[in-house]
Amino acid sequence: MGNKKNVAHPTFYYSQENLLKIKNIISTLFLAENNYDMEQLEQELVKLFQMEPDKQAVSLFLNWFKQLAIHGRIDKNDYSSLEKVYTTTQEVSMLLTSLRQERQTLYQNGVTQGITKTAKRMLDENIDISLITKVTQLSKREILQLNTEQKKKS
């Protein structure tokens, strides 16, 4: 991190420190071109994947590294290292998304079961169906169906 190498731009110079603060695809590209530290690039790729809403852009950025490796401008092992980090990050992201969706589904199923249980108890207490629909927000048809099921079990 002590490296204060500046990156040329037509009118500006960006230090490594400034590029790390910008945290977008272009700054990471400049960082990669001028400060070839694989460990740091791996970290920046993970941050970029987490922050960048356009995952396709991050994928294209990784493809740029692949092209460099294919044309012998960087070591193929370095590209493999970045690809592994990207793939792992992508898999973790997909797993987290899946877990969030599963949690939401479980929560919604629990809410539905609770409402159904409440409606059944209200039916057992002979509470008027219009009040049950108002309290549970179940349709009259759904409550009548629950009532029919309740009577069959009795």
C-alpha positions in Angstrom: 0.0 0.0 0.0 3.0 2.3 0.4 3.3 2.4 -3.5 2.2 5.8 -4.6 2.5 5.1 -8.3 0.4 7.6 -10.4 -1.8 6.6 -13.3 -1.7 8.9 -16.3 -4.9 10.4 -17.7 -5.0 13.1 -20.3 -5.5 15.8 -17.7 -5.2 14.1 -14.3 -3.0 11.7 -12.4 -4.6 9.2 -10.2 -2.7 7.7 -7.3 -3.2 4.1 -6.4 -4.9 5.4 -3.2 -7.4 7.5 -5.2 -8.2 4.6 -7.5 -8.9 2.4 -4.5 -11.3 5.1 -3.2 -13.2 5.4 -6.5 -14.2 1.7 -6.5 -15.7 1.2 -9.9 -14.8 -0.9 -13.0 -12.8 1.8 -14.7 -10.7 2.6 -11.6 -10.1 -1.1 -11.1 -9.1 -1.4 -14.7 -6.6 1.5 -14.3 -5.3 -0.2 -11.1 -4.8 -3.5 -12.9 -3.0 -1.9 -15.7 -0.6 0.1 -13.6 -0.3 -1.8 -10.3 -0.1 -5.5 -11.0 -0.6 -6.9 -7.5 -2.8 -10.0 -7.9 -3.8 -10.2 -4.2 -5.0 -6.6 -4.3 -6.8 -7.2 -7.7 -8.5 -10.2 -6.2 -9.8 -8.1 -3.3 -10.9 -5.3 -5.6 -12.7 -7.8 -7.8 -14.7 -9.2 -4.8 -15.6 -5.6 -3.7 -16.5 -4.7 -7.3 -18.8 -7.7 -7.6 -20.5 -6.8 -4.3 -20.9 -3.2 -5.1 -21.5 -3.1 -8.9 -25.2 -3.7 -9.7 -24.3 -4.6 -13.3 -22.9 -8.1 -12.9 -22.5 -8.4 -16.6 -20.0 -5.5 -16.6 -18.0 -7.3 -13.9 -18.0 -10.4 -16.0 -16.8 -8.4 -19.0 -14.0 -7.0 -16.8 -12.9 -10.5 -16.0 -13.1 -11.4 -19.7 -10.6 -8.6 -20.3 -8.2 -10.4 -18.0 -8.8 -13.6 -19.8 -7.9 -11.9 -23.1 -4.7 -10.6 -21.6 -3.8 -14.1 -20.5 -4.7 -15.6 -23.9 -2.4 -13.1 -25.6 0.4 -13.6 -23.2 0.2 -10.2 -21.5 -0.3 -11.7 -18.1 0.4 -15.0 -16.5 -2.4 -17.6 -17.1 -2.2 -18.5 -13.4 -3.0 -15.0 -12.5 -6.1 -15.0 -14.6 -7.1 -18.4 -13.1 -6.7 -16.9 -9.7 -9.1 -14.0 -10.6 -11.6 -16.3 -12.2 -11.7 -18.5 -9.2 -12.3 -15.5 -6.9 -15.0 -14.3 -9.2 -16.7 -17.7 -9.5 -16.6 -18.3 -5.8 -18.0 -14.8 -5.1 -20.7 -15.4 -7.7 -21.6 -18.7 -6.1 -21.7 -17.2 -2.6 -23.9 -14.4 -3.9 -26.3 -16.9 -5.6 -26.4 -19.0 -2.4 -27.2 -15.9 -0.3 -30.0 -14.9 -2.7 -31.4 -18.4 -2.6 -31.3 -18.4 1.2 -33.1 -15.0 1.4 -35.8 -16.3 -0.9 -36.2 -19.5 1.1 -36.4 -17.5 4.3 -39.1 -15.3 2.8 -41.0 -18.4 1.6 -40.8 -20.0 5.1 -41.9 -16.7 6.7 -44.9 -16.4 4.3 -45.9 -20.1 4.9 -45.8 -19.4 8.6 -48.0 -16.4 8.3 -50.4 -18.3 6.1 -50.6 -21.2 8.6 -51.1 -18.7 11.5 -54.0 -17.0 9.7 -55.5 -20.4 8.8 -55.2 -21.6 12.4 -56.8 -18.4 13.7 -59.7 -18.7 11.2 -60.3 -22.3 12.3 -60.4 -21.3 16.0 -62.8 -18.5 15.1 -65.0 -21.0 13.3 -64.8 -23.3 16.3 -66.1 -20.4 18.4 -69.0 -19.9 16.0 -67.9 -16.4 15.1 -69.7 -14.8 12.1 -68.0 -15.5 8.8 -68.0 -11.8 7.8 -66.0 -11.0 11.0 -63.6 -13.8 10.2 -63.0 -12.5 6.7 -62.4 -9.0 8.1 -60.0 -10.2 10.7 -58.0 -12.7 8.7 -58.4 -11.2 5.2 -59.3 -14.6 3.9 -62.1 -14.7 1.3 -65.5 -16.0 2.3 -64.9 -19.0 0.0 -61.7 -19.9 1.8 -63.4 -19.7 5.1 -66.3 -21.8 4.0 -63.8 -24.3 2.7 -62.0 -24.4 6.1 -65.4 -24.8 7.8 -66.2 -27.8 5.5 -62.8 -29.3 6.3 -63.4 -28.7 10.0 -66.8 -30.5 9.9 -65.3 -33.5 7.9 -62.7 -34.0 10.7 -65.3 -33.9 13.4 
